[in-house]
């Protein structure tokens, strides 16, 4: 009876707190003033450019630890010269896809390019990005947690703009060639990735070029309970451009992958007005590697070479995709007792379980899709006529089978066990002491330098 009274008392307290603290975010995205096709002009849509190399990176979630680890990878890429070229490997990156902490690095590098290497450590990694946030769960914040989330997005976005992005929007990526940047969040109603890009924003008739980078990063890093969902408003009926044919085809298909079908159904629902307000939380809930954008881009293609153009597919010789994985190790001592986890530990364990469970599925789907793409492209290339080879720019002595994809992961577990354990124990926070920041940066450099995938890619150029 005593325990039941305590439960009832806690529930009553929670209800009382909930009644006086409702936390939500107002949408900041604007409707389009012209055609939805205007969104397609933000950045370069071609997934590769005019050379024979394709490089894609994904930066996982994990707070400042993940941001520092991915930054170390970029620093090392800046030191690696390409054989037969005057540039470093970093200048050949075509895509970066970021989630949560990794989204901060991805967005800032996309904005500043190599200049980001000069000041990202001082402007972000060594700073306390939590200084405008409430980071403890107590009786004082329980009402806000139950009312939507302890924090709304304003404190974090304000800090990001003041210290890093300076009000930059996706329009600042316009006409930028390398690299193309994808910021990933989770649509918690449709339970699918939400990629801040032309496909989603054209579907909701909203102006991608006016959307703040800080808001996209805040959505990507919005951990449940700690943050209220970031809200994006759909404006159905205000634009007339049809959805891409692949959306409708994939939405209704029975033989497409579950990831592609779910994504297509969500995009279609946005345009039809079925989801007036899209609620977004941490991208790691459904895809902590940020691989969905790559996978969907290929699975939605109608040709053996898509989403490349025929000329790009003929010229391409080597492609490398690296997953920069800064996930934490196992933690908690509640497995040693009958009781627990409870309270905050229970919430954290549930979130960590959700994120880790998505990793294997997303990586497996990506690896399978890329392998099938390579095989399909080789078969298509070898079936070209002499006239088609000339039309698409095949050089003299061209070998239709000279195409190889290198796919790998860079993680703490690839370093020595003692060092890996120290790195995995770094908290998933946006405030870390300098020694932990520098340890994660050094780990990124060392993991890339030791990567057999990188060595194979470089040797094959």
VOPAGU-2260 file (C-alpha; in pm, 1 decimal, decimal comma):
REM VOPAGU-2260
SITE   aa  ch    i         X         Y         Z
SITE  UNK   A    0       0,0       0,0       0,0
SITE  UNK   A    1     286,9     235,5      81,5
SITE  UNK   A    2     445,1     180,9    -258,8
SITE  UNK   A    3     114,7     238,1    -433,8
SITE  UNK   A    4      66,6     564,8    -246,2
SITE  UNK   A    5     412,3     675,3    -350,4
SITE  UNK   A    6     337,2     596,4    -716,0
SITE  UNK   A    7       9,8     785,4    -699,3
SITE  UNK   A    8     186,4    1075,8    -531,5
SITE  UNK   A    9     455,6    1092,3    -796,2
SITE  UNK   A   10     194,9    1072,7   -1073,1
SITE  UNK   A   11      -4,6    1351,5    -911,4
SITE  UNK   A   12     308,2    1565,3    -879,9
SITE  UNK   A   13     397,0    1496,6   -1242,3
SITE  UNK   A   14      46,1    1589,7   -1353,7
SITE  UNK   A   15      59,5    1912,1   -1153,9
SITE  UNK   A   16     397,8    2003,8   -1296,8
SITE  UNK   A   17     284,0    1914,7   -1646,9
SITE  UNK   A   18     -14,4    2144,1   -1614,7
SITE  UNK   A   19     208,5    2446,4   -1559,8
SITE  UNK   A   20     494,5    2373,4   -1800,2
SITE  UNK   A   21     432,9    2303,4   -2167,6
SITE  UNK   A   22     745,8    2324,0   -2381,1
SITE  UNK   A   23     733,5    2337,6   -2759,3
SITE  UNK   A   24     917,7    2493,1   -3051,7
SITE  UNK   A   25     760,9    2723,0   -3306,9
SITE  UNK   A   26     852,5    2640,4   -3668,4
SITE  UNK   A   27    1099,2    2878,6   -3833,3
SITE  UNK   A   28    1083,4    2749,4   -4192,2
SITE  UNK   A   29     924,8    2980,8   -4447,6
SITE  UNK   A   30     693,0    2901,7   -4739,4
SITE  UNK   A   31     824,5    2914,8   -5092,3
SITE  UNK   A   32     753,2    3231,6   -5284,0
SITE  UNK   A   33     810,2    3066,0   -5620,2
SITE  UNK   A   34     843,3    2718,9   -5765,0
SITE  UNK   A   35     942,4    2419,6   -5554,3
SITE  UNK   A   36    1217,2    2360,4   -5808,7
SITE  UNK   A   37    1395,9    2662,5   -5655,2
SITE  UNK   A   38    1505,7    2430,7   -5376,6
SITE  UNK   A   39    1693,1    2220,6   -5630,5
SITE  UNK   A   40    1929,0    2510,1   -5693,5
SITE  UNK   A   41    2072,4    2498,2   -5343,5
SITE  UNK   A   42    2406,3    2328,0   -5385,0
SITE  UNK   A   43    2497,8    2095,6   -5669,3
SITE  UNK   A   44    2263,6    1802,8   -5714,1
SITE  UNK   A   45    2504,5    1568,3   -5891,7
SITE  UNK   A   46    2642,5    1317,4   -5640,5
SITE  UNK   A   47    2982,9    1319,5   -5808,5
SITE  UNK   A   48    3167,3    1572,7   -6012,1
SITE  UNK   A   49    3390,6    1570,8   -6313,6
SITE  UNK   A   50    3677,4    1350,8   -6197,9
SITE  UNK   A   51    3723,0     976,2   -6156,7
SITE  UNK   A   52    3702,2     973,9   -5774,4
SITE  UNK   A   53    3399,7     978,6   -5541,0
SITE  UNK   A   54    3448,0    1027,1   -5166,1
SITE  UNK   A   55    3169,0    1029,3   -4908,3
SITE  UNK   A   56    3188,1    1061,2   -4529,8
SITE  UNK   A   57    2930,4    1013,6   -4258,0
SITE  UNK   A   58    2980,4    1162,6   -3912,3
SITE  UNK   A   59    2791,6     982,9   -3636,2
SITE  UNK   A   60    2626,4    1126,0   -3329,3
SITE  UNK   A   61    2791,0    1151,8   -2989,3
SITE  UNK   A   62    2804,8    1517,2   -2881,1
SITE  UNK   A   63    3137,0    1699,2   -2875,8
SITE  UNK   A   64    3315,8    1362,4   -2865,4
SITE  UNK   A   65    3176,0    1282,2   -3211,9
SITE  UNK   A   66    3241,6    1633,9   -3340,5
SITE  UNK   A   67    3605,8    1610,9   -3230,5
SITE  UNK   A   68    3659,1    1259,5   -3370,6
SITE  UNK   A   69    3523,1    1360,5   -3712,2
SITE  UNK   A   70    3729,1    1680,7   -3700,9
SITE  UNK   A   71    4041,2    1469,3   -3650,4
SITE  UNK   A   72    3951,5    1268,0   -3960,3
SITE  UNK   A   73    3923,5    1590,4   -4164,4
SITE  UNK   A   74    4257,2    1713,7   -4029,0
SITE  UNK   A   75    4427,2    1390,9   -4137,2
SITE  UNK   A   76    4263,1    1406,6   -4481,4
SITE  UNK   A   77    4415,9    1750,8   -4518,0
SITE  UNK   A   78    4760,2    1591,1   -4473,8
SITE  UNK   A   79    4714,4    1312,3   -4728,9
SITE  UNK   A   80    4830,8    1401,8   -5081,7
SITE  UNK   A   81    4665,3    1230,1   -5373,8
SITE  UNK   A   82    4893,2    1044,4   -5610,7
SITE  UNK   A   83    4920,9    1231,0   -5940,6
SITE  UNK   A   84    4735,9    1535,7   -5807,3
SITE  UNK   A   85    4844,4    1861,8   -5649,5
SITE  UNK   A   86    4559,9    1860,4   -5395,9
SITE  UNK   A   87    4504,5    1681,1   -5066,5
SITE  UNK   A   88    4239,1    1416,0   -5014,9
SITE  UNK   A   89    4019,2    1661,5   -4824,1
SITE  UNK   A   90    3958,3    1858,8   -5143,9
SITE  UNK   A   91    3810,8    1552,9   -5314,3
SITE  UNK   A   92    3527,9    1495,7   -5062,9
SITE  UNK   A   93    3196,0    1495,3   -5248,0
SITE  UNK   A   94    2954,3    1435,7   -4958,7
SITE  UNK   A   95    2940,8    1465,5   -4582,6
SITE  UNK   A   96    2637,3    1337,3   -4396,6
SITE  UNK   A   97    2616,1    1435,7   -4029,7
SITE  UNK   A   98    2407,3    1335,5   -3729,6
SITE  UNK   A   99    2386,6    1513,7   -3393,3
SITE  UNK   A  100    2740,7    1600,5   -3280,2
SITE  UNK   A  101    2872,5    1494,5   -3619,8
SITE  UNK   A  102    2626,1    1734,6   -3782,4
SITE  UNK   A  103    2803,3    2029,4   -3617,7
SITE  UNK   A  104    3132,7    1937,9   -3784,5
SITE  UNK   A  105    2963,8    1859,3   -4116,3
SITE  UNK   A  106    2773,2    2189,1   -4128,9
SITE  UNK   A  107    3069,1    2403,1   -4028,1
SITE  UNK   A  108    3305,1    2234,1   -4273,4
SITE  UNK   A  109    3044,2    2267,7   -4548,4
SITE  UNK   A  110    3022,1    2638,5   -4470,9
SITE  UNK   A  111    3392,0    2722,3   -4431,9
SITE  UNK   A  112    3566,8    2438,3   -4620,1
SITE  UNK   A  113    3937,4    2407,2   -4530,3
SITE  UNK   A  114    3921,3    2730,7   -4332,3
SITE  UNK   A  115    3714,9    2537,0   -4077,9
SITE  UNK   A  116    4027,1    2344,2   -3979,9
SITE  UNK   A  117    4186,2    2662,8   -3848,4
SITE  UNK   A  118    3930,4    2756,2   -3584,1
SITE  UNK   A  119    3668,9    2482,9   -3524,9
SITE  UNK   A  120    3853,5    2351,3   -3220,7
SITE  UNK   A  121    3860,2    2692,3   -3054,2
SITE  UNK   A  122    3517,3    2811,1   -3167,9
SITE  UNK   A  123    3326,7    2495,4   -3080,4
SITE  UNK   A  124    3513,9    2194,6   -2946,0
SITE  UNK   A  125    3673,4    2377,9   -2651,8
SITE  UNK   A  126    3362,5    2581,5   -2573,3
SITE  UNK   A  127    3068,4    2502,2   -2349,4
SITE  UNK   A  128    2775,7    2471,8   -2590,3
SITE  UNK   A  129    2553,6    2382,4   -2294,1
SITE  UNK   A  130    2592,4    2717,1   -2118,4
SITE  UNK   A  131    2244,2    2833,6   -2224,4
SITE  UNK   A  132    2082,1    2494,6   -2154,1
SITE  UNK   A  133    1934,2    2322,2   -1852,8
SITE  UNK   A  134    2114,6    1989,2   -1833,9
SITE  UNK   A  135    1984,6    1831,3   -1512,4
SITE  UNK   A  136    1662,7    1640,8   -1454,4
SITE  UNK   A  137    1521,7    1738,2   -1114,8
SITE  UNK   A  138    1191,5    1826,4    -952,3
SITE  UNK   A  139    1242,8    2174,0   -1092,1
SITE  UNK   A  140    1277,5    2050,1   -1451,1
SITE  UNK   A  141    1051,5    1744,4   -1434,4
SITE  UNK   A  142     748,3    1948,0   -1538,3
SITE  UNK   A  143     928,4    2073,2   -1848,5
SITE  UNK   A  144    1045,5    1720,9   -1930,1
SITE  UNK   A  145     689,6    1589,2   -1909,4
SITE  UNK   A  146     564,6    1892,8   -2099,0
SITE  UNK   A  147     770,9    1822,7   -2409,4
SITE  UNK   A  148    1136,4    1851,8   -2313,3
SITE  UNK   A  149    1357,8    2027,3   -2061,5
SITE  UNK   A  150    1485,6    2273,1   -2325,4
SITE  UNK   A  151    1332,5    2428,5   -2630,8
SITE  UNK   A  152    1559,7    2490,4   -2929,7
SITE  UNK   A  153    1619,0    2861,7   -2877,7
SITE  UNK   A  154    1909,6    2836,3   -2634,3
SITE  UNK   A  155    2111,0    2596,1   -2848,1
SITE  UNK   A  156    2040,9    2765,5   -3182,4
SITE  UNK   A  157    2119,9    3105,2   -3034,3
SITE  UNK   A  158    2451,5    2973,7   -2903,7
SITE  UNK   A  159    2538,3    2806,7   -3235,0
SITE  UNK   A  160    2470,0    3125,5   -3429,7
SITE  UNK   A  161    2659,8    3346,3   -3186,5
SITE  UNK   A  162    2967,1    3124,2   -3172,6
SITE  UNK   A  163    2978,8    2926,9   -3497,2
SITE  UNK   A  164    2731,3    2978,4   -3782,2
SITE  UNK   A  165    2668,6    3354,4   -3754,7
SITE  UNK   A  166    2316,0    3326,0   -3892,9
SITE  UNK   A  167    2413,8    3122,5   -4200,7
SITE  UNK   A  168    2137,1    2937,3   -4385,0
SITE  UNK   A  169    2127,6    2657,9   -4639,8
SITE  UNK   A  170    2136,1    2934,0   -4899,6
SITE  UNK   A  171    2504,4    2975,3   -4816,1
SITE  UNK   A  172    2558,5    2633,1   -4972,4
SITE  UNK   A  173    2416,1    2762,1   -5303,1
SITE  UNK   A  174    2650,7    2716,5   -5598,2
SITE  UNK   A  175    2900,6    2538,5   -5375,1
SITE  UNK   A  176    3058,0    2240,0   -5544,2
SITE  UNK   A  177    3240,2    2022,5   -5295,6
SITE  UNK   A  178    3123,6    1888,4   -5059,2
SITE  UNK   A  179    2746,3    1848,3   -5050,4
SITE  UNK   A  180    2621,4    1844,3   -4690,3
SITE  UNK   A  181    2335,8    1640,4   -4547,1
SITE  UNK   A  182    2206,9    1710,4   -4195,4
SITE  UNK   A  183    1989,8    1429,3   -4058,4
SITE  UNK   A  184    1713,7    1430,8   -3796,8
SITE  UNK   A  185    1437,9    1181,4   -3710,2
SITE  UNK   A  186    1072,7    1232,4   -3804,1
SITE  UNK   A  187     926,4    1077,0   -3488,7
SITE  UNK   A  188     572,9    1046,9   -3628,4
SITE  UNK   A  189     666,0     866,4   -3949,6
SITE  UNK   A  190     963,5     697,8   -3776,1
SITE  UNK   A  191    1191,9     771,9   -4064,9
SITE  UNK   A  192    1497,9     989,8   -4133,9
SITE  UNK   A  193    1436,6    1354,6   -4214,9
SITE  UNK   A  194    1717,8    1482,5   -4434,5
SITE  UNK   A  195    1743,2    1860,4   -4459,3
SITE  UNK   A  196    1754,1    1887,8   -4836,4
SITE  UNK   A  197    1563,6    1967,4   -5152,3
SITE  UNK   A  198    1343,0    1656,4   -5151,7
SITE  UNK   A  199    1181,2    1720,2   -4814,2
SITE  UNK   A  200    1158,5    2098,2   -4845,9
SITE  UNK   A  201    1012,6    2084,9   -5196,1
SITE  UNK   A  202     750,4    1840,6   -5066,9
SITE  UNK   A  203     643,2    2080,2   -4790,4
SITE  UNK   A  204     659,4    2382,6   -5024,2
SITE  UNK   A  205     915,2    2550,1   -4799,3
SITE  UNK   A  206    1222,2    2759,1   -4878,0
SITE  UNK   A  207    1531,1    2552,5   -4799,0
SITE  UNK   A  208    1768,2    2839,1   -4879,5
SITE  UNK   A  209    1619,5    3046,8   -4593,8
SITE  UNK   A  210    1640,8    2771,9   -4330,4
SITE  UNK   A  211    1908,5    2834,9   -4063,2
SITE  UNK   A  212    2192,4    2585,6   -4031,7
SITE  UNK   A  213    2171,1    2626,6   -3654,4
SITE  UNK   A  214    1810,4    2504,3   -3652,9
SITE  UNK   A  215    1894,0    2199,3   -3864,0
SITE  UNK   A  216    2185,8    2109,0   -3635,6
SITE  UNK   A  217    1966,5    2164,1   -3327,5
SITE  UNK   A  218    1706,0    1924,4   -3471,6
SITE  UNK   A  219    1973,9    1666,6   -3548,4
SITE  UNK   A  220    2099,3    1685,7   -3187,6
SITE  UNK   A  221    1763,2    1710,6   -3008,4
SITE  UNK   A  222    1792,6    1423,9   -2759,9
SITE  UNK   A  223    1449,9    1317,3   -2628,3
SITE  UNK   A  224    1352,8    1456,4   -2285,6
SITE  UNK   A  225    1650,9    1694,7   -2289,1
SITE  UNK   A  226    1495,1    1883,1   -2583,5
SITE  UNK   A  227    1145,4    1938,9   -2711,1
SITE  UNK   A  228    1102,3    1829,4   -3073,6
SITE  UNK   A  229    1204,1    2080,7   -3338,6
SITE  UNK   A  230     900,3    2160,8   -3553,9
SITE  UNK   A  231     895,4    2210,0   -3930,5
SITE  UNK   A  232     571,6    2332,2   -4086,5
SITE  UNK   A  233     432,3    2195,3   -4412,6
SITE  UNK   A  234     261,4    2435,1   -4653,9
SITE  UNK   A  235      55,3    2192,5   -4868,3
SITE  UNK   A  236    -128,6    2342,7   -5161,3
SITE  UNK   A  237     100,3    2644,8   -5191,1
SITE  UNK   A  238     323,4    2498,8   -5463,2
SITE  UNK   A  239     222,4    2307,5   -5772,3
SITE  UNK   A  240     537,6    2124,2   -5877,4
SITE  UNK   A  241     469,3    1749,7   -5877,0
SITE  UNK   A  242     657,6    1520,9   -5646,7
SITE  UNK   A  243     941,4    1326,8   -5810,8
SITE  UNK   A  244     812,2    1016,1   -5986,1
SITE  UNK   A  245    1030,0     791,5   -5769,4
SITE  UNK   A  246     847,5     908,7   -5455,4
SITE  UNK   A  247     510,4     790,4   -5584,5
SITE  UNK   A  248     655,1     473,0   -5731,8
SITE  UNK   A  249     843,9     380,5   -5414,8
SITE  UNK   A  250     552,4     470,2   -5188,9
SITE  UNK   A  251     322,8     222,2   -5360,2
SITE  UNK   A  252     576,5     -50,3   -5446,4
SITE  UNK   A  253     574,9    -383,3   -5268,1
SITE  UNK   A  254     927,1    -488,4   -5361,5
SITE  UNK   A  255    1122,9    -184,4   -5245,8
SITE  UNK   A  256    1327,2    -172,5   -4926,0
SITE  UNK   A  257    1142,4     -74,7   -4605,4
SITE  UNK   A  258    1369,1     228,9   -4564,0
SITE  UNK   A  259    1288,2     365,6   -4909,3
SITE  UNK   A  260     916,0     289,4   -4878,9
SITE  UNK   A  261     886,2     456,3   -4538,0
SITE  UNK   A  262    1075,5     762,2   -4657,2
SITE  UNK   A  263     862,5     792,1   -4971,9
SITE  UNK   A  264     538,7     757,9   -4772,5
SITE  UNK   A  265     653,1    1031,9   -4535,8
SITE  UNK   A  266     744,1    1269,7   -4820,7
SITE  UNK   A  267     412,3    1200,8   -4990,8
SITE  UNK   A  268     227,3    1264,8   -4663,3
SITE  UNK   A  269     396,6    1602,5   -4625,3
SITE  UNK   A  270     273,8    1718,8   -4964,9
SITE  UNK   A  271     -78,4    1585,5   -4909,5
SITE  UNK   A  272    -114,3    1770,2   -4579,9
SITE  UNK   A  273    -134,1    1453,8   -4368,9
SITE  UNK   A  274     143,7    1587,2   -4143,5
SITE  UNK   A  275      94,1    1964,4   -4098,5
SITE  UNK   A  276     369,1    1986,5   -3836,6
SITE  UNK   A  277     671,6    1759,2   -3870,5
SITE  UNK   A  278     823,3    1684,2   -3528,0
SITE  UNK   A  279    1197,9    1618,1   -3529,3
SITE  UNK   A  280    1433,5    1471,6   -3272,0
SITE  UNK   A  281    1791,7    1343,8   -3270,0
SITE  UNK   A  282    1883,7    1184,1   -3602,3
SITE  UNK   A  283    2047,0     896,1   -3419,1
SITE  UNK   A  284    1709,5     755,3   -3316,4
SITE  UNK   A  285    1662,7     604,9   -3661,8
SITE  UNK   A  286    2005,9     637,2   -3825,5
SITE  UNK   A  287    2302,4     729,6   -3604,8
SITE  UNK   A  288    2543,6     677,1   -3895,2
SITE  UNK   A  289    2362,0     916,8   -4128,2
SITE  UNK   A  290    2361,9     659,5   -4409,1
SITE  UNK   A  291    1997,8     691,9   -4507,7
SITE  UNK   A  292    2058,4     975,7   -4753,0
SITE  UNK   A  293    2320,1     776,0   -4945,5
SITE  UNK   A  294    2109,5     461,1   -4942,3
SITE  UNK   A  295    1788,6     632,4   -5052,0
SITE  UNK   A  296    1966,2     826,8   -5327,8
SITE  UNK   A  297    2080,6     500,4   -5485,5
SITE  UNK   A  298    1771,9     287,9   -5417,9
SITE  UNK   A  299    1546,0     551,9   -5571,3
SITE  UNK   A  300    1749,3     566,6   -5893,9
SITE  UNK   A  301    1589,3     440,8   -6215,8
SITE  UNK   A  302    1910,9     346,1   -6395,3
SITE  UNK   A  303    2207,2     116,2   -6323,9
SITE  UNK   A  304    2430,4     420,8   -6279,5
SITE  UNK   A  305    2191,6     658,7   -6099,1
SITE  UNK   A  306    2210,4     892,6   -5917,8
SITE  UNK   A  307    2519,8     961,1   -6129,1
SITE  UNK   A  308    2492,5    1087,3   -6484,9
SITE  UNK   A  309    2612,3     855,0   -6764,7
SITE  UNK   A  310    2926,4    1064,6   -6814,6
SITE  UNK   A  311    3010,0    1051,4   -6445,3
SITE  UNK   A  312    2946,8     676,7   -6433,5
SITE  UNK   A  313    3180,5     618,4   -6727,8
SITE  UNK   A  314    3457,7     833,1   -6582,6
SITE  UNK   A  315    3438,3     702,6   -6224,4
SITE  UNK   A  316    3713,2     456,3   -6121,7
SITE  UNK   A  317    3730,0     461,8   -5742,8
SITE  UNK   A  318    3475,4     544,9   -5472,3
SITE  UNK   A  319    3531,4     548,1   -5096,6
SITE  UNK   A  320    3266,3     574,8   -4826,2
SITE  UNK   A  321    3386,6     604,3   -4467,6
SITE  UNK   A  322    3157,3     587,3   -4164,5
SITE  UNK   A  323    3314,0     788,3   -3880,6
SITE  UNK   A  324    3167,6     615,8   -3575,1
SITE  UNK   A  325    3210,4     780,8   -3233,1
SITE  UNK   A  326    2955,1     575,7   -3042,3
SITE  UNK   A  327    3002,3     516,0   -2670,8
SITE  UNK   A  328    3081,1     184,5   -2511,5
SITE  UNK   A  329    2870,6      -5,8   -2261,6
SITE  UNK   A  330    2821,4     173,8   -1930,6
SITE  UNK   A  331    2630,8     146,5   -1602,5
SITE  UNK   A  332    2655,6     -81,0   -1300,0
SITE  UNK   A  333    2287,9    -171,4   -1275,7
SITE  UNK   A  334    2349,2    -511,4   -1436,5
SITE  UNK   A  335    2511,7    -616,7   -1107,2
SITE  UNK   A  336    2188,9    -591,0    -906,0
SITE  UNK   A  337    1831,0    -709,2    -936,7
SITE  UNK   A  338    1711,5    -349,7    -926,3
SITE  UNK   A  339    1759,0     -92,7   -1201,1
SITE  UNK   A  340    1797,3      80,9   -1424,2
SITE  UNK   A  341    1557,7     349,4   -1309,6
SITE  UNK   A  342    1493,6     717,3   -1358,6
SITE  UNK   A  343    1742,1     895,2   -1581,0
SITE  UNK   A  344    1947,0     577,8   -1627,5
SITE  UNK   A  345    1641,5     399,1   -1765,2
SITE  UNK   A  346    1571,5     679,1   -2012,2
SITE  UNK   A  347    1935,0     686,6   -2123,5
SITE  UNK   A  348    1947,5     307,4   -2161,5
SITE  UNK   A  349    1631,1     309,1   -2374,3
SITE  UNK   A  350    1766,2     584,5   -2601,0
SITE  UNK   A  351    2106,5     414,2   -2634,9
SITE  UNK   A  352    1937,3      84,1   -2718,2
SITE  UNK   A  353    1728,4     251,1   -2989,2
SITE  UNK   A  354    2030,8     419,8   -3143,7
SITE  UNK   A  355    2258,0     115,5   -3135,5
SITE  UNK   A  356    1985,8    -107,9   -3278,2
SITE  UNK   A  357    1960,1     116,6   -3583,6
SITE  UNK   A  358    2332,8      98,8   -3658,0
SITE  UNK   A  359    2353,8    -259,2   -3774,8
SITE  UNK   A  360    2046,3    -229,8   -3995,8
SITE  UNK   A  361    2154,5      96,5   -4159,6
SITE  UNK   A  362    2510,7     -23,6   -4222,9
SITE  UNK   A  363    2394,7    -358,6   -4362,3
SITE  UNK   A  364    2147,5    -188,6   -4597,0
SITE  UNK   A  365    2410,9      59,2   -4710,2
SITE  UNK   A  366    2679,9    -202,9   -4770,1
SITE  UNK   A  367    2440,6    -421,4   -4971,1
SITE  UNK   A  368    2313,8    -126,7   -5174,6
SITE  UNK   A  369    2665,5      -6,6   -5261,4
SITE  UNK   A  370    2781,0    -356,5   -5361,0
SITE  UNK   A  371    2481,6    -402,0   -5587,6
SITE  UNK   A  372    2537,9     -54,5   -5735,0
SITE  UNK   A  373    2898,7    -132,8   -5823,4
SITE  UNK   A  374    2798,6    -458,2   -5994,7
SITE  UNK   A  375    2512,7    -292,1   -6185,0
SITE  UNK   A  376    2735,6      -9,6   -6302,6
SITE  UNK   A  377    3007,6    -244,8   -6426,2
SITE  UNK   A  378    2751,3    -446,9   -6620,6
SITE  UNK   A  379    2607,6    -129,4   -6774,3
SITE  UNK   A  380    2950,7       7,5   -6866,3
SITE  UNK   A  381    3058,8    -316,7   -7030,1
SITE  UNK   A  382    2739,5    -321,3   -7237,5
SITE  UNK   A  383    2793,9      21,6   -7391,9
SITE  UNK   A  384    2841,7      49,4   -7764,8
SITE  UNK   A  385    3146,1     220,8   -7910,4
SITE  UNK   A  386    2929,0     520,7   -7997,2
SITE  UNK   A  387    2796,7     547,2   -7638,9
SITE  UNK   A  388    3146,3     518,4   -7494,5
SITE  UNK   A  389    3259,4     807,0   -7712,9
SITE  UNK   A  390    2948,1    1010,4   -7631,0
SITE  UNK   A  391    2998,5     970,5   -7257,1
SITE  UNK   A  392    3369,1    1057,5   -7270,8
SITE  UNK   A  393    3542,9     722,8   -7220,5
SITE  UNK   A  394    3917,7     787,5   -7266,8
SITE  UNK   A  395    4145,6     574,3   -7487,1
SITE  UNK   A  396    4224,5     240,0   -7327,4
SITE  UNK   A  397    3921,8     265,8   -7098,1
SITE  UNK   A  398    3848,7     -52,1   -6902,1
SITE  UNK   A  399    3479,0     -96,9   -6829,4
SITE  UNK   A  400    3559,5    -317,0   -6528,4
SITE  UNK   A  401    3802,8     -71,4   -6371,8
SITE  UNK   A  402    3559,7      35,7   -6099,4
SITE  UNK   A  403    3589,0     -40,2   -5730,2
SITE  UNK   A  404    3406,8      80,2   -5419,8
SITE  UNK   A  405    3583,5      92,3   -5082,2
SITE  UNK   A  406    3349,7      94,7   -4782,3
SITE  UNK   A  407    3464,6     104,4   -4422,5
SITE  UNK   A  408    3414,4     231,4   -4071,0
SITE  UNK   A  409    3645,7     430,4   -3846,1
SITE  UNK   A  410    3578,6     365,0   -3477,7
SITE  UNK   A  411    3737,8     382,4   -3136,2
SITE  UNK   A  412    3738,2       2,3   -3120,7
SITE  UNK   A  413    3994,1      -7,6   -3402,2
SITE  UNK   A  414    4255,9     146,6   -3171,8
SITE  UNK   A  415    4427,4     -38,9   -2889,3
SITE  UNK   A  416    4184,1    -164,6   -2621,4
SITE  UNK   A  417    4297,0      61,3   -2337,6
SITE  UNK   A  418    4276,9     371,6   -2553,1
SITE  UNK   A  419    3941,7     264,9   -2697,7
SITE  UNK   A  420    3798,8     219,6   -2347,4
SITE  UNK   A  421    3906,0     571,5   -2250,3
SITE  UNK   A  422    3753,2     722,7   -2563,3
SITE  UNK   A  423    3427,6     530,8   -2529,7
SITE  UNK   A  424    3395,4     655,8   -2172,4
SITE  UNK   A  425    3399,3    1022,9   -2278,6
SITE  UNK   A  426    3051,9    1160,1   -2198,8
SITE  UNK   A  427    2801,9    1237,2   -2472,3
SITE  UNK   A  428    2791,3    1606,3   -2387,6
SITE  UNK   A  429    2845,1    1937,1   -2563,9
SITE  UNK   A  430    3092,9    2037,1   -2293,7
SITE  UNK   A  431    3418,8    1848,4   -2249,1
SITE  UNK   A  432    3756,5    1926,8   -2090,6
SITE  UNK   A  433    4035,7    2009,6   -2338,3
SITE  UNK   A  434    4222,7    1684,2   -2274,7
SITE  UNK   A  435    3921,6    1475,1   -2380,6
SITE  UNK   A  436    3863,5    1693,5   -2686,8
SITE  UNK   A  437    4224,4    1653,9   -2798,3
SITE  UNK   A  438    4216,5    1279,8   -2729,2
SITE  UNK   A  439    3916,5    1241,6   -2960,8
SITE  UNK   A  440    4079,1    1457,5   -3231,6
SITE  UNK   A  441    4398,4    1250,7   -3217,6
SITE  UNK   A  442    4192,0     931,9   -3234,7
SITE  UNK   A  443    4028,4    1052,7   -3557,1
SITE  UNK   A  444    4364,8    1120,8   -3714,9
SITE  UNK   A  445    4510,1     786,6   -3606,2
SITE  UNK   A  446    4204,7     580,6   -3703,2
SITE  UNK   A  447    4211,2     719,8   -4056,3
SITE  UNK   A  448    4586,4     679,3   -4090,2
SITE  UNK   A  449    4560,3     312,9   -3991,1
SITE  UNK   A  450    4258,0     235,2   -4208,2
SITE  UNK   A  451    4313,0     -50,5   -4455,7
SITE  UNK   A  452    4016,9      81,4   -4655,2
SITE  UNK   A  453    4193,5     413,8   -4704,9
SITE  UNK   A  454    4518,5     241,2   -4800,1
SITE  UNK   A  455    4341,1      27,9   -5057,8
SITE  UNK   A  456    4162,6     332,2   -5201,8
SITE  UNK   A  457    4481,2     537,9   -5230,5
SITE  UNK   A  458    4676,8     248,0   -5383,5
SITE  UNK   A  459    4411,8     203,1   -5649,5
SITE  UNK   A  460    4415,5     561,8   -5772,7
